[in-house]
Amino acid sequence: MKVRTTLCHTGRGDQTQEVRSVNAPVMRASTILFQNYETWQKYRDLRKKERVLSYGARGTATNFELEKLVCELEGGYRAQLFPTGLASLAMVLLNYAKAGTHYIISDAIYGPVRTVAEEFLKKVDVEVSYCKADCSNLEELIKPNTTLLLCESPGSILYEIVDLPKVSKIAHDHGMIVAIDNTWASGFLFQPLKHGADISVIAATKYLSGHSDVTMGIVVCNEKTWPSFSVLPEALGFTTSPDDAYLVMRGIRTLPVRLRQHEKTNDQVVEYLKTRPEIKTIFYPKLETHPGHDVFMKLYDGANGMLTIELADGYTKEDAVKFQDALKYFACGASWGGYESLATVTTPPRTATDWSKRGPFVRFHIGLEDAEDLIEDLGQALDLISKEKK
């Protein structure tokens, strides 16, 4: 099946039944009952390799259907659900944490991951180095004890592009595990496991859900990494609600339609913003001027609703705040991936590259509103701060 067909037909329960619902039903359960002791032990053994009911915290039939669906989408072997995207990223770091080892993390990684490194990894004697956001200096940072590369592409806020096939080969040649935050592409625009990654992480909170009403993270592993990854999440008690799994499955059915509309509207907004003198830089991977554009066009099947601008010289953070507050259709919110447009004045959390003399930056999520309304809104807010500068 092609991807869009997969998203319509996978994860819908037993489709051989003579009579059934369109969607897999929600199964809520903590205790699972067994016919006898022998059956109980049988399923406890089976769960080591298969998705089977054994205890509610290990997942119900609803959770399993979502795991199967996302595995098909990402081309993975097995998946594990987590309560948030950050929890899934943290689990990747915790899973391979061993005293005396060394990790390399992309400078573009989701900001709170740095807190995990500082507050946990350092305490258990795991050294962390941050490579450039595009991982172009990866090989320079590799040590004999380097075991893991965790990257994000396109990167948070500035959308730096990682040449994943090239980077994965370098990492694998040194015996490293390669994990990537694939939330931006959400499995539909890019399948990293097909391009060398061992682990793909998606914050289902964003585009998979698509409606800003659920939080969830998903880790998808290839066959090589799954056996060593599947044990610790259970031991730490990570689990997700079947109701949340149902909401994500419901949202994911329309993922292709929504992403294409986000992209179409974003393209129109970008063309308008290119005409505005108040804007110095537009960060959007489809632009030929965007760093890594050629790699993006080679690996990715389109863009989404994410967009960041840098205001022109002379504009301050206070001007950026006035601009944001003047917007009518762009709400102020820290997340993205829903149907609504968002705008936030932000600072890229980078340490391997110095952005301190750049900005101010405003990150947008272009939602599903009419493009003309969004453009008019952006125009009046830019006019406001421009007039104040004259």
N, C-alpha and C positions, 0 to 999 in steps of 0.2 A: 504494500500500500504506500501511496505517497503520503506526505506529512498531514495534509489537510484531511485526507480520508482516515488516517490513523486517529486523529483527534476526534473524529465523529464515531468511530466504531470500536475503539479499544477502551477498556475500563468500564464496561457496561454490564458486568456480571455474567452469569451463565446464559449465553444466547441460544442454547440448544433447547431451552424449555419451550413447551408448546404455548404457554401463556406467560407473559412477563411484562414488566414496566419498561419504559424507554430507558430510564436511568437506573443505575444500581441503587437499591434502597440503602438508607442509613441504618447501620447496625451499631447500636449502643450496647456495650457490654464491658463489665470489669471481670466478672467470673465467667469462665467457660466450663460447661459441664461435660463429663465423659461417661461412657457407658460403664467402665470399670477401671481398675488400677492399670491393667495391661494396656488399655487404650490410652489412658493418660500418659504413660511412659512412652508409648509409641509416638504420640504427637510431640512430646518434649524432645524426642530424638529427631523427628522429621523437621522441626522448626530450625534446626541448625543449618539446613540446606534449602528448605522450601518455605513458601508463604502458607502457613497453616494456622488455624485457630489453636491457641494454647492458653493465653491469658490476655485480658483486655489491654494491658500496657504494652504488649507485643504487637498490638494492632488488631483491628477487626476486619471483616470482609470489605468494608467501605475503604479503609486505609489501604488494603492490599490492591484494590482496583485502581486507586490513584497511583500507587507505586508502579504498577504494571504500565499504566498509561504514560507516565513520565519516562520510564525506561525505554519505551518504544519511541517516544519523542526524541530522547537524547542518544539513542543507540547504545544504552548501557546494559549491564548484566543484572544488577540489583540496585534498589533504591531504599533509602531510609528517610522517614519523615521526622521533622523536628518542629518544636513550637514556634521558632522564629528563624529568619535567615541568619542572624548573628549566631544563634545557637548551633546552626549547622556548620558555619565557618569555624567557630570555636572548637567543635567536635573534631574537625580535621586536624587542627593544631594539637589538641589534647591526645588524639589517637596515636600520634607518632612521637609524642614527647618522651624523651629519654635523656637522663643526665649525661652531659658531655656531647650532645649532638648540636648541630647547627642548621638553622632554617634560613631560607631566603624568601622574603616577602616583597611583592611588588609595591612600589611607592604609591601606586594608585588604588591600593586596597581600601575597602570600606573602613572609614575612620576608627570605629570602635574596636576593630581587630587589633589595633596598636595597644589598646588598653589590656586586652587579653595577653598580649606578648609581655607587656610591662608588669602586670599584676600577677600573672601565673607562670609563664614560661621562664622568666628570669629567676623566679623562686625555685624552680626545679632544675636549674642549671642548663637550660636550653638557650643557646645564643641565637640572636636574630639579627640578620643584616637586611637592609632595604635596598633593593636594586632600583634602577631607573624604571619609570612607569611602563615603558615599552620593553623592559627586560633586555635592552641592548647591551648592557654591561654584565649580564649574568655570569658569563664564564670567568670574569675577573674576580668574582666574589666566592666562587665555589672552593670549599676546603675539603680535605679528606673525610671529615666527619659530617659533611652536608647531606641531609637525608630528604629534605622536602623543599619544593618550590610552590608557593601559593601566590597566584597572580590574579588580576582582574582585567578583563578586556571586553569592550572599551572601558577605560578606567573611570572611577568615580569623578564626576564633576567636569573633568577636562577631556575625557574620552580618548586617552592614549591607546594605541593599538599594539597588541602583542602579536608577533609573527609566530603563532603557536606551533606549527610544524617544525620550524627551525629551532625554537627555544626548547621544545620537548625533546628533540634529538640530543641537544647539548646536555640537558638534564639527565636523560636516560643513559647517556654514555658515561655519566658519573654515578650511576646507580641511584638516582633520586626519584622520588614520587612527584608527579606533577599534578597539582590541583588548581582549578580555576573557578573564580566566581563568574558564572555565566548568566547572571540575572538580567543584564542589559538585553541580551539576545533571547533569553527565556526558552532556549531549545528550538525555537522555530526559525530564528534568523541564523543560528550557528549551532553546530553540534561538536563541541570540543573533543569528545572521546574519539571521534572519527579523524581527528587531526593531531593526535598524540597525547592528549591529557589522560591521566588515569582516573581522576575524580572531577566531577562537575558539580558545582553548588548553585542552586537557584533559590532566591528568596521568592517563594510562591506568593508572598504578600503583594508583590508587584503585579506583573502582567498576567501571570497564570491565573490569579484570582480576578484581577481586573476591575474590582468594584470597591476597593478600599474598606472592606468589612471583615477581613480575616488576616491573621498573621501566621506564617508558616515558612519553614525552610526545608529544602529537599537536597539530599546528597545522593548523587548517582555514581556508582563505581563500575569499573570494568571488572572482568572476571579475575584478574590478577590481584587486585586490591581488596575485593570484597571479603574474603575470609579473614583478613587481619583487621578489617574495619567493623565487622558486624557485631563484635562482642562487647566493646566498651559502652556504646549507647544504651544497651540493655542494662548493663551493670550500674550506670549512672541514672537510670530511670527516665530517660528521654522518651516521651510519647506525645501523641497529638490526638485531638478530639476527632471522632468520626464525622461530627457535624462540620468541622472545618474542612476535613477532607472532601466532604460532599460539596461544599461551597467552591472549593478550588476546582473540582471536576466540572462543576456547572460552568464556571468561568472559562475554563480551558477550551471548551467546545467552540467558543467564538474567538479564540486567540488570533487566528489568521486574519479574520475580518477586522478586528479591532486594531491590530498592529499595522495593517496596511492603511487604515484610516488615520491613525496617529501619524504615520510617516507622510502621508499625502498632505495633511494639514501643516505638519512641521516644515515640509518643503516650501509651502506657500509663505509661511511666517518667515523663514530664513531669507527668501528672496526679497521680502519687504525690508527686513532688518539690514540687509546689505546696502540699502539706499539711505540709511540714517547716519548722519555725521556724528551723532552722539556715541556711536558704537565703534570701538577700535578693532575688536576681534570677535569672531563668531566661532564657537567650538561645536562642530557638527561633522561627523566622519564622512558624510557624502560630499562635502565641499572639497574641491581639488586642492585648496590651500591648507586643508587639515593635515597635520603630521600623521604619516602612516596611512594616508588615503588609499594608496595603491594596494597595500596589504588588506585593508578593509574591503575594498571592492572585489578582491580575489577570494576572500574567505567568507564574507557575510552576504546573506541574501536580503539586503535592505536595511533600513534604519527603523527607529521607533519615535517616540515623542520627546526624547531628551535633547536639551539644547542649553548651552551656556553662552552668555555674552560677557565681554570685558568692555566696560565703558571707556570712552576716549580720555586722553590725557587732560588733566584739569578737573575731572570729576572725582568726587570723594565718596567714601563709604556713606556719608550722610546723604549725598545726592542719590546714591543707589537705594537707600532706604526710602527716601521720598518717592522715588520712581515706583518701588514695589508697593508702597502703601496707596499710591494713586490708582493702581490697577483695580478694575471692577470685576473682571471675569477670572482673574488669577488669584486663587486663595493662597494664604501663607500656610505651608505645611511641609513637614520634613520628609514625607514619603513620596512615592510616585507610582505610576503604573495603573492607576484607576482611570475612570472616565473623565475626571475633572482636571482642569488646568491648574498648575501651581507655580509659584514664583518665590524664591528665597535668595536673599543676599547671603553670600557664602564665601568662605576662604578655602581653597584646595588644601587638604592636609598632606603636604609633601615635605619630605626631609632629604631625599636623595637629589632633588632638584630644587633650587631656590626660586620661589615665586613671590617672595615678600615685596619685591618692587613692582609687581604687576597688580592689575585690578583697578577698581573694584569689580567683583564678579557677581552676576545674577544667574542662578540656575533656574531653568523652566522645565516643567513637564507640560507639553502641549497635549491637551485632552481632546475630547470628541465634540467640542463645540464647533460652531461654524467658523471657518477660517477668517471670513470678513469681519466678524465680531471681534475675534481675538486681535486681528491686525489693527482695527480701529482703536481698541483698548490700549494696545501697546503704543500706538501713535500719540494718543492724548497724554499718556504718562510721560513719554519722551519729550513732548512739547513742553510739558510743565517744567521739567528740570532744565531744559534748554533755555527757556525764557528767563529763568532765575540766574542763568550764567551771563546773560547779556546786560 
